């Protein structure tokens, strides 16, 4: 029994000695070597071709304003996690990833939010991205997405960021189906400029080309309604001209009801 205890004691002492050796060896190594400094900062805006809400200089300015100038700073003093949290607080940044290489190179990858719609409310303008996240307009860049105005069934306070808190009926979700349909089709994305919500909650679209209004009705049967509208543009407009009709009604199933421009008829 005594022999077994002695063996355990010797083993424990041996492991302790080995642990102490590595601890002090690492300590002496760090003390004997100069600290690695941050030599370079690279900012990559992953989707800059479509959105330019954020610039490289702005990202560098945010980091340096929080942590001091990064270049020349010891890398162990740079908290990449806190930098990510700081950058993610900016309205138009969806996600940031910050890392530092052993050679002292800081890499910052920025994913910007992708607006699908723009809401114009009494408290200003807001973008809505593909996740239904709402954030204020950015003064340095404008994303040309359809503008939603009129009787919006929830209130957005000045500077609102996040989901629509009062959207109990998921109205925004259904509106996003329309926005996603438009953004997914190059023709309709270029043609539809504004989405107006009337006092009954029905939708009226305004095109970029032509003076007519498009009475869309409820946020249902979206694809079929646009197929009917395409028929109007392909067959009726070439025969009658852009100025003959003041409104195109898509509300009723399997019908296109066109209202003529009375002012033109009086001439």
N, C-alpha and C positions, 0 to 999 in steps of 0.2 A: 504493500500500500504506500509506504514511504517512498519507495523507488518511483512509483507512478507519479506521485506529487512532485518529486524532484524533476522528473522529465517534463511535466507541464510547466514548471517554473522556468526551466532552461529555455524551453520553446518560447515562452512569453517574453523573456528577456531578450532573446534573439530577434523576435519580431519588433520589439520596442526599439532595439538598437538600429535595425534597418530603417524603421520609420523616422527616427531622429536623424539618421544620416541623410535621407532624401529631403527632409524638411530644411535642415541647415544648408545642404548643398544648393537647393533652389534659392534660399535666402541670400547666400553668398553670391550666387550667379547674378541675381537681380541687382544686388548692390554693386557688383563689379561691372555691370554693363550699363551703358547710357540708355535712357528711356527712348522708345521709338516715338518719333514725332509724326503728326499728320502732314503729309507732303502735298497732297492733291485732293480736290473734291470734284467729283463728276456727277452732274445731275442729268438724268435721262427722263424726259417726258414721253411716256410710252405711247400716247395717242395724240401727239401734237399736230398730226396732219389734219385732224378734224376739229380739235378744240385747242384753243390757246388762252385758256383762263389763267394759267400760271406760267411764269417765265423762270429761267434758270437764276437770273439775278435776284428775283423775288425770293426764291427758295433759300439761296445763300444768305440773303439779308435777314430772313426769319431766323435761321440757325445762328448766325453771328450775333444777332440782337439778343438771343436767349443765352448763348453759351460762350460768347466771346469769339474772336476770330479763330476758326477751326485750324487753318493751315498754320503749322508751327506749334500746335498744342500737343502735349503728350496724349497718345491714343487712350491710355487708361483713364484719362480724365473726361473722355467723351462718352456720354451715355446715349447710345443709339436708340434705346427704347423710349427715353424721354423726348428725343428729337422726333421720332415717329409720331408720338402722341401730340406734340406741338404742331407738326405739319398737318395732321389729320383734322385739326380744329379749323383749318381754313375751309371756307364754304365749298369751293370747287374741287377740293382734293378728296377723292374717294378712298385712296389707300396710298401709303408711303412705305417703302422698305429701305432701311439704312443699314449698311454694313461697312466694316473697315478691314482691309487686308493686312497681313503681317508686315507688308512693306510700307504701311502708312497711307494707303489709298482709300479714301472714303467714297463709297458708291451710294447714290440716292436715286431710287426709281420711284417715279410719281405716276399714279393712275388718276386721271381727272374724271370728274363726273360727266356723263353724257346726257345732255338735256334732250327730252322728247317733246315737251310742251313748255310754253311760257304762260303763266297766269298773270293777268293784269287785274289787280284788286284795288280797293280804295286806299290800301296801305302800301301801294307800290307794286313793282313787278317781281316775279319769282320764277325760277326754272323748276321743272319737275324732271328728275332723271328716270332711267329705266327701272329703278327699284321703288319708285314713288317717293323718293326723298326730295323734299322741297328746300330750296335755298335761294337767297336774294340774288338779284342781278349783279353781275360783275362789271364795274365801270370801264375796265380796260379791254373788254372783248364782248362782242354780241354774237350769240348763236342764233341763226335764222331758222327757228322752229315755229310751228303754228302758235299764234297768240290766242289764248282762251280768255274771254271777257264776258261781261253780262252778269246774270244772276247765279253766281257761284255759291253752292249751298254750304259753305263753311267760311269762317273768318281766318285770315292770316294776319297776325300781328307784325308790326314793323320788325324786320330782321329775323323773321321766323326761319328756323332750321329744323328739319326732321319731317315726320309724317304729319298728315292733316288730322289733328286730334278730334275734330267734330264730324268727321266723315263717317257717320254711323251706317249709311246705306251703301258704302263702298262706291259712291259716285265717281270718285277719282279713278278707281280701278277700271270702271267701264269707259271713262274718258281716255284712259291710257290705252285701252284696246284700239280706240280710234287713232290716237297718236302713234302707236306702234305700227298700225296699218299704213299710215301716211309715210312714216319714216322708212318703212320697208319697201316702198315702191317709188322709184326715182321720178316717175311722171307726176304722181299725186303729191309727193314731197315738194316738187317745184311749183305746182299749181295752186295748192290750198294755202292761203296766207293767214286766215283768221277763222276762229271758231267762236260763235256768239251763242250764249245761252239765254233764251227768251224767258218771259215771266211764267211760262208753263213748264219750263225745264227742257224744252225742245231745242234742237241744234240747228243753227243757220250758218252755213259756210260762206266765206268770201274768197273768190279766186284771185290770183295775181293777174290773170289775163281775162278781160271781159268785165262788163259792168253789171252783170246779173248776180242775183243772190241764189244760193243753193239751199233749199229747204230740206234738211236732212231728217228732221223729226227726232225720234228717240234714238238712244245709243244701242240699237239692235240691227241685226241683218246688215252689218257694215259692208261686207264684200259684195253682196247683191246690189246694194244701193250704188256703190261705186261702179259696178258693171253697167248699171242703167245710165249713170252720168257719163261714162265713157261712150256709150251709144249716142248720147246727145252730142258730144264733141265730135264724134267720128262721122255721123250721118246728117244731123240736123244743122249744126253750125256751118259746115261747108256749103250747104244748099241755101240757107236763109241769112247767113251772116251773123257776126258777133252782136250787133246792135239791135236785132229784132226783139229779143226776149229780155225781160227784166227779172224773171225768176224761173227756176227749174225746181219742181216739187218731186222729191223722191220718196215721200212718206208712204205711198200706197203700193201694195204688192203688184208687181208685174205692170206698173204704169209709170209713165213720165208725163207730168202735167206742166206745160210751159205757159207762162203768162207773157203776153206781148207787151212791148214798151209802148204805152199809150202816147207819150210825147212824140215818138217817131211817127205813129199812125196819124196824128193830127196834122202833120206837115203835108 
